[in-house]
Amino acid sequence: MPVSRPWTLTRYLIEERRRFPHAGGDLNALLLDVSLACKAVARTVAFGELNDTAVPAEHPGDPALSLCRLSDDIFVRVNEANGQLAGFTAPGCARPRQVPRTTGRGKYLLVFDPLDGSGNTALNVTVGSIFSVLRAPEALGTSGRDAVEADFLQAGAAQVAAGYALYGPTTMLVLSVGNGVAGFTLNPTLGDFMLTHPEIRVREHTHEFAINASNSRFWEPPVKRYVEECQAGRSGPRHKDFTMRWIASMVADAHRVLMRGGVFLDPRDGREAGPVRLLHEANPIAFLMEQAGGRASTGRRRVLDVEPTALHQRVGLVFGSSSEVERIERYHHEPADSERGNPLFAERGLFRQ
């Protein structure tokens, strides 16, 4: 949308709500509370190890774990009593967390990762928070029962809103409520998130990819094929040079893709079914990518179509410029290397041991 003067997050949400004349303000209120939690986490992250006076006693020697705990506590305190939630969950929760009955239970569920990439805090590298909003089953509101795991097992396509906060040189909130993707920058003087990136779109074509090459010995053949073709540059089958990036922070890597295109791969490999949490990371990032015109896949299928079977289910994740993600999916569905006789996987392949 064209912006003649800076909009606050509040004004943006009000304008978005006008698309649904009969909607209440519950979702807006929830998202504003989430943004408040993100502001508080940003301040906590900015203090880094200076937070030692507030570090929980059980983790005195692990600053990253302590920051995770502090960030988690912030999200819980800000959102548990706002009246908009029926339950919420984070990566450290074996079971869903309950909203106190005394505060009233709302019609939404909140899934969040309070400090993604927390291991980077010791290096002063960008980290962030990821969140996803789902509709709670009607029975939660009518019966007042506690939220259970099954309530959260909804395909990513059912998300009402999703986003992340980025704690870098500036603090940004990137959000979608199902009508594109917008980016907001925190004005530290006013304390407001201001709309600075009104219509974020993923570039269709790219010369950049991100993957952790240290895991190359575990990659499946389609991933090896894709990376080797990129590495081959102009003389290879892609006929262009690629640049490889890897930050090891999902939020930072996703933000780079949204801002300047590219493709990110954290694929399933020979060791595990998948490295990325479906509900807490893959679904909200996939929602943002699709809303911005990109694509997100497990490598074999659209992420938002995956029906969750467990609260902490993991999947492989590939997202970014749609043409590159579609290529990677196609490689997964083509015959195996031995059947195709692909020379990229001959004895002298780049990643052959």
N, C-alpha and C positions, 0 to 999 in steps of 0.2 A: 504494500500500500504506500502511496506517496506520503511523505511526512514534511509538512511545511515548517514545523518547529519541533523541538524535542518532545517526545511523549514519554511519560513515565510508564512503568509496567502496569500500574493501576489503570491508567487511561486506556492502554492497549487492551487489557482484559475486558474493560467495559465495552469498548467498540466491538470486540469479538463476540461478546454476549448478545449484542444487538441482532446477530444472525439468527438467534433463537429466542423470539419474543416471549415464549412461555417458560423459559428456563429461569430457575432461581439463581441466587448468587452464591450457592454453596461451593461450586468448583472454583470460582474466582477467589473466594475467601481461603480455600485450601491452598491454592497456588501462591497467594500472597504470604501465607504462613510458611510455605516451603521456601519462598524467596527470603523470608526473614531468617530462617534457619541457615540458609546459604551465606547470608551476610555475617552471621555469628561465626560460622565455620571459617570463613575467609579471615576474620580477625584472629581466630585461634591459630590458624595455619601461619599467618603473618608473624606471630610471636615465636613460632617454632619451639626450640628448646627453652626459651624463656618462660614457657608454660610449666616448667618443672614444679613450681609451687602448687599447681593444681593437678599434677599427675596422680592417677589412682595408685595407691600404695602397692597393689599387687603387681604392677608393671613398672617399677622404678627405673629399670635399666634399659628399656626399649622405647625410645622417643616416638618411633613410628606407630607402635602399638598403642602407646598412650594417646597420641593424636587421634587415632581411630576411635578409641574409647570416648574421648572428649567430644569428637564430632558426632558419634552415635548418640551420646547423651543429649546433645543440643537438638538433634532432629526429634528425639522422643519428647523432650520437654516442650518444645514449641508446638508440636502437632497433636499430642495425645489428648489434650483437653479443649480442642478447638470446635468440637461438635460436628465436624464434617466427616470424620473417619469412623469406620466400623472395625478397623484393624489395620495393622501394618507389619512389615517384615523387613529385615536387613540380613546381610550375609552371615552375621554371627548368630542368628536366631535359629535354633533347632526347630522351633514351632512358632506360629504367628504370635505376635504380641497383641495383648488385649487393650482396648480402650476402656478406661474406668467407667463403670455403669453410671456413676454419679454425674459425669459430664455430658451424658447423652451420646448416642451412637448415630453417626451420619450414614450417608449412602455411598461412600467411596472407600477404597482400599489403597494404601500407599505402600509401594515397594521402593526401597532406596538402598544405595550404597553410599554411606556418608563420606568416605574418603578413598576414592579410587586412586590407585597408584601410590598408596601411602609410603611404600618403600623408597620413593623418590624424595621424600621430605628431607632426609638426611643430606641429600645432595643439592637441595634448594631447586629442584626441578618441578615444573608445573604438575599439579594434581587437581582433583576436582570431586564433585559429588554428582551422582546420577540418580534420577528418580522417575517413577512411572505411576500413573494413576489409573485404577480400574474401578468399575462399578461393583459395588457389593451386591450379592444376591439379596433379593427383596426380603427373604426370610430373616436376615440379620436385623433389619430395621423393625419388622413387625413382631418378632418373637423376643428380641433382645438377647438372643443366644450369643455365645462367644464365637469369634471367627475361627475357622479351622483351615487346615492346609488346602482342602479341596476348593475353598472359596477363591483362592489365589491362582488355581490352575486354569487360567484362561489364556487362550492364544493371544499373541501379541497384537493381532488385528483388532482385538477388543479394547485396547487401551483408549482412554479418554484424553489423556495428555501425557507428555513425556518431555524430559529435558535434562540438562546438566548445568552445573556451575563450574566455571574454570577459574582456578586460583593461580594466576600468573602475574606478569607485570601489572595488569589490571584485572579486576574481578569481573567476569562476564556470566550472564545467565542466558542460555540458549534454550528456547522453548517452542513446542508445538502443541496446539489445542485442536489439531486436525484440520487446520487451514493454512498450511505452509509452515515455515520455520522463521522465527525472528530472534535476533540477538540483542541483548541489553547489556550496557556497561554500567557498572556501579560508580556513581558520582560520590566520592568519599566525603565531599563537603556537604552535600545535601542528604546523603544517606539513601538516595533513591536509585533504582535501576532505570536507566534512560535508554530508550529505543535508539540504537545506533546502526543496526543491521536489519532493516525491515523485511527483506525478502531474500533469504539465503537460498542459493541454488548450488547444487553440486555440478561441477563442470562435466560435460558428457565425455570428453576425451582427456587423457592424462599421459604424462611421461614419468610418473612417480608411483612407487609402491612401497609398502611398509610391511616387514615381516622379520621375525626373530631368526636370523640365519643360523644361530647356534644350535637350533633344533633340526637342521636340515637332514640329519641322518635318520630322523623319525618321520619325515614327511611322506605322504602317500604319493604315488607316481604322478597324478594330475597336478599336484602342487609343485613338485620338482620340475615338471615340464614347463609350467607357467613361469617359474622363477628363472630357469635356465634360458628360456626364450627372451626374457627381459634382460638378463645379464649379457646375452649375445649381442645386444645393441644393433647398430645399423647393418652389420654384416649378417645378422641372424634373420629368422623368419618374420620378426616384427618390423624390421627395416627402420628402426628408430632407437635412439639411446634412452635408457631409463635411469632414474636416480632412486636409490633405496634409502628409506628413512625408518627409524624405529625409536620411539621414545619410552616404551614400556609403561605408558600411562594411557589407558583406554580413552579417557576424556581428552587428553592432549592430542592423541592420534586422530580421534574423531573430529576434533575441532579443525585440525589441519586439513583434513579431507573436505569438510564443509566450506572452508575458506578458500582453498585453492585447488581442489580436486585431488584425485589420486585413488588408490585402492589399498585397503588394509586387510591383512590376512593373519588370523590366529587360528589355524586350521586344526581339525581333528588329525591325530597322527597315530602311529603304531602303539602308543602307550596308553591312550585313554579315549573315551568317547568324545570328549571335547574339553577345551580349557576354559571356556567362558560361561558364566552363569546366565542361563536363559532368561529368567525373570528379572534379575537385578541389573543386568548389563546388556545382553544381546537384544532383548525386546525394545527397551527404550531407545537404544542407539539405532536399531533398525527402523523404528517409527520415525525418528528424525530424518534418517537418510531418505526414506521413501517420500516423506513430506517435502523434502528438498529436491526431489527429482532424481535421486540416486537409487541404489539397490542394495539389499542386504540379504545374505544367503548363508546357509550352513556349509556351502560348497556344493550341496546337492539339491537344496530346495529353499524356497523363500522362508526366512526366519519367522515372519509374522504368521505363517500358516502352521507352525509347529504347535501341536497340542501338548502342553506340559503334563508330565506324569509325576513330578516330585518338586517340592519347594526349591531345592537347590540343584536341580537338573543342570547339566552342562552340555554345551554344544560347541562345534567349531563355528567360527564367525569370519565372514568375508563381507566387506562393505565398501561402498564408494561409487566411483563413476560406473554407470550402469553397463557400458559396453565391456569394461574389464571384468566386472562380476559375472556377466553373462558368459564371457569367454571361459572363466574358471569353472562355471557350472557345466559348460559344454564339455570341457576336458574330463570332468568327473563321469560324464555319461557316455563318453566315447570308449571304444574297446581298450583294454589294458595295453600297456606298452609292448608286451611280448607278442600280442596279436597284431599290432600295427607296425612293428618293426621301426619305431621312431628312432632315428639316429641320435637324438639328444640323450638317450639313455644307453648309449654304447659304453664300452668299458672306460673311456676317458671322459665321461660326463663330469660336469663341474662339481657335483655333489656326490659322486660315486666314491665309496670307500674301498 
